């Protein structure tokens, strides 16, 4: 959670008074740390009195600040974590560098040390990196989200390199500990490492591809699951291909369809010829062709009664021949709106759009049909009657028809307010 200016002021006051950092803000939140770093620096310039308090419980004076004239930064007694947190975020590089020397071995200060690894000041940056290189690797894992956030900065790659090396070469448990991270970048890195190291059973990869909320993780797990089918580690269809085929994500279904070839079940790709996704349809055609089958006759048979599987009409356009245009064109007047929309898309795929056939669909009640007809007619917009297009703008027309009229008039070179 981001720290506001008012929140930063309160945090500085409480930290200066000796409050434990985890009682002041959420120390597990990387955004809180990076925001605190910025806010403390701003406040140190504008409110230096906050950083020169004699009122700390220990009686110590924080003898550092942007206007400090001392050649070195010193503390009276041993500084606590709260005081060092402020010092590690201070705008004066001498203060930050001195605070780093006091931070060695203090796990509570690991987060600001990570931030200082990308410091603009070379001596501070080098000191922080030396401390980080000596730190226990589990600490890097605990702060992985912060490490990856800092990595976006200039000079921010050092900690990320250590983290990546730890995940690749360290115990498998370190990588597995991050698989359930709520941070997107952390989860992606963890799964990428787990896939590279083959740490996950193939069935789990398939389940993750179907259930995970992040599309990048879905994709890498799906690809890894399909690639592992060669190794015969499990019942290929029920544990891997079946779950992939049942996914709601086209990218994952496509991986499942492609996997059918690996396990020798080419015929099972036929139902996916009429999938709503163009990617899945293309994969299904490829699988069938690998077995020597021609998908076009299947599409023609499906187009005899396309109401249940409208996308078959598009599929025929995607792989058919010019002679199939008449069959597709006949479906422009089908009673099911989805079939009409797919018929327009099929004609576009066949490059057989005729203005006179598609133009009547601009009056269709279905927004999907009108959108498809508009896209098909845009290249020929200058051939459409202006009266017809202006009529689409009339008051009382459905919004999708008005939008179609505006797009086509503009494509024809007519200015529309």
Residue pairs with C-beta under 8 A, 6 or more apart in sequence:
1 26
1 29
1 31
1 32
2 31
2 32
2 35
3 11
3 25
3 32
3 35
3 36
3 39
5 39
5 42
7 25
7 39
8 35
8 36
8 39
8 40
8 42
8 43
9 43
9 47
9 50
11 24
11 25
11 36
11 39
12 39
12 40
12 43
12 47
12 50
12 51
12 86
13 50
14 23
14 24
14 82
15 21
15 24
15 82
15 83
15 85
15 86
16 50
16 51
16 53
16 56
16 62
16 82
16 83
16 86
17 53
17 55
17 56
17 57
17 82
18 56
18 57
18 58
18 80
18 82
18 83
19 82
20 81
20 82
21 27
21 81
21 82
21 85
21 108
22 108
24 82
25 32
25 36
26 32
27 33
27 108
27 111
30 111
30 143
30 145
30 146
30 149
30 183
31 149
33 111
33 112
33 115
33 146
34 115
34 146
34 149
34 150
36 85
36 89
37 89
37 112
37 115
40 86
40 89
40 90
41 89
41 90
41 91
43 50
44 50
44 51
44 65
44 66
44 89
44 90
44 91
44 92
45 66
45 91
48 65
48 66
48 67
51 62
51 64
51 65
51 86
51 90
52 61
52 62
52 63
52 65
53 61
53 62
54 61
56 62
56 83
58 77
58 80
59 76
60 75
60 76
60 77
60 79
60 83
61 76
62 75
62 79
62 83
62 86
62 87
63 70
63 73
63 74
63 75
63 76
64 70
64 73
64 87
64 90
64 92
64 94
64 95
64 98
65 90
65 92
65 95
66 90
66 91
66 92
68 92
68 94
68 95
72 94
72 98
73 87
73 92
73 94
73 95
73 97
73 98
73 99
74 98
75 83
75 102
79 87
79 99
79 102
81 106
81 108
81 109
84 99
84 102
84 103
84 106
84 109
85 109
85 112
87 95
87 96
87 98
87 99
87 102
88 96
88 99
88 100
88 103
88 109
88 112
88 113
88 115
88 116
89 96
89 112
89 115
90 96
90 99
93 119
93 121
93 123
93 124
96 116
96 119
96 121
96 124
97 121
97 123
97 124
97 127
100 113
100 116
100 124
100 127
100 128
100 131
101 127
103 109
103 112
103 113
103 131
104 131
104 134
107 139
110 135
110 139
110 142
110 143
111 143
111 146
113 128
113 131
113 132
113 135
114 128
114 132
114 143
114 146
114 147
114 150
114 159
115 146
115 150
116 124
116 125
116 127
116 128
117 125
117 128
117 129
117 132
117 150
117 156
117 158
117 159
118 125
118 150
118 153
118 154
118 155
118 156
118 158
118 159
119 125
119 128
119 155
120 155
125 155
129 158
132 140
132 158
132 159
132 162
133 162
137 166
137 170
137 174
138 174
140 147
140 159
140 162
140 163
140 166
141 163
141 166
141 167
141 174
141 177
141 178
144 163
144 178
144 181
144 183
144 186
144 189
144 190
145 181
145 183
145 185
145 186
147 159
147 160
147 162
147 163
148 160
148 163
148 183
148 185
148 186
148 189
149 185
150 156
150 159
150 160
151 157
151 159
151 160
163 189
164 189
164 193
166 174
167 174
167 175
167 178
167 189
167 190
167 193
168 193
168 196
168 197
172 197
172 199
175 190
175 193
175 194
175 197
175 199
176 190
176 194
176 199
177 190
178 186
178 187
178 189
178 190
179 187
179 190
179 191
179 194
180 187
181 187
181 190
184 214
187 212
187 214
187 217
188 214
188 216
188 217
188 220
191 208
191 217
191 220
191 221
192 220
193 199
194 200
195 205
195 220
195 221
195 224
198 228
200 208
200 221
200 224
201 233
201 234
202 224
202 225
202 228
202 229
202 231
202 233
202 234
202 239
202 240
203 234
203 239
203 240
205 221
205 222
205 224
205 225
205 228
205 240
206 221
206 222
206 225
206 239
206 240
206 241
206 243
206 244
207 243
208 217
208 218
208 221
209 218
209 219
209 221
209 222
209 225
209 243
209 244
209 247
209 252
209 255
210 218
210 243
210 244
210 246
210 247
210 249
210 252
212 218
212 221
215 249
215 251
218 249
218 251
218 252
219 251
219 252
219 255
222 244
222 251
222 252
222 255
222 256
223 255
225 240
225 244
225 255
225 259
226 240
226 244
226 255
226 256
226 258
226 259
226 262
228 240
229 236
229 240
229 241
229 259
229 262
229 263
230 262
234 240
236 259
236 262
236 263
237 263
237 265
240 259
241 256
241 259
241 260
241 263
241 265
242 256
243 256
244 252
244 253
244 255
244 256
244 259
245 253
245 256
245 257
245 272
246 253
246 256
247 253
247 256
250 275
250 276
250 277
250 279
250 280
251 279
253 272
253 275
253 277
253 280
254 277
254 279
254 280
254 282
254 283
257 269
257 272
257 280
257 283
257 284
257 287
258 283
258 286
258 287
260 266
260 268
260 269
260 287
261 269
261 286
261 287
261 290
261 291
266 287
266 288
266 290
266 291
266 293
267 288
267 291
267 293
269 283
269 284
269 287
269 288
270 284
270 288
270 298
271 284
272 280
272 281
272 283
272 284
273 281
273 284
273 285
273 288
273 295
273 298
273 299
273 302
273 312
273 315
274 281
274 299
274 302
274 309
274 310
274 311
274 312
274 315
275 281
275 284
275 311
276 311
278 314
278 318
281 311
281 314
281 315
281 318
282 318
284 295
285 295
285 315
285 318
285 319
288 294
288 295
288 298
289 295
295 315
295 319
296 316
296 319
296 320
296 321
296 324
299 312
299 315
299 316
299 319
299 320
300 316
300 320
300 324
300 327
302 309
302 312
302 315
302 316
303 312
303 313
303 316
303 327
303 328
303 331
306 312
306 313
306 331
306 334
306 336
306 339
306 342
307 334
307 336
307 339
310 336
310 338
310 339
310 341
310 342
311 342
312 342
313 328
313 331
313 339
313 342
313 343
313 345
313 346
314 342
314 345
314 346
314 349
315 346
316 324
316 327
316 328
316 346
317 324
317 328
317 345
317 346
317 347
317 348
317 349
317 350
318 346
318 349
320 328
320 346
320 350
322 350
322 352
324 350
325 347
325 350
325 352
328 343
328 346
328 347
328 350
328 352
329 343
329 347
329 352
329 354
329 357
331 339
331 340
331 342
331 343
331 346
332 340
332 343
332 344
332 347
332 357
332 358
332 361
333 340
334 340
334 343
337 364
337 365
337 366
337 368
337 369
338 368
340 361
340 364
340 366
340 369
341 366
341 368
341 369
341 371
341 372
344 353
344 358
344 361
344 369
344 372
344 373
344 375
344 376
345 372
347 353
347 354
347 357
347 358
347 376
348 372
348 375
348 376
353 376
353 377
353 380
355 377
355 380
355 383
355 384
358 373
358 376
358 377
359 373
359 377
359 384
359 388
361 369
361 370
361 372
361 373
362 370
362 373
362 374
362 377
362 388
362 392
362 401
362 404
362 405
362 408
363 401
364 370
364 373
365 398
367 398
367 400
370 400
370 401
370 404
371 400
371 404
373 404
374 403
374 404
374 407
374 408
377 384
377 408
378 407
378 408
378 411
381 408
381 409
381 411
381 412
382 411
382 412
382 413
384 408
384 412
386 409
386 412
386 414
389 405
389 408
389 409
389 412
389 414
390 405
390 409
391 405
392 401
392 402
392 404
392 405
392 408
393 402
393 405
393 406
393 416
397 405
405 416
406 416
409 416
410 416
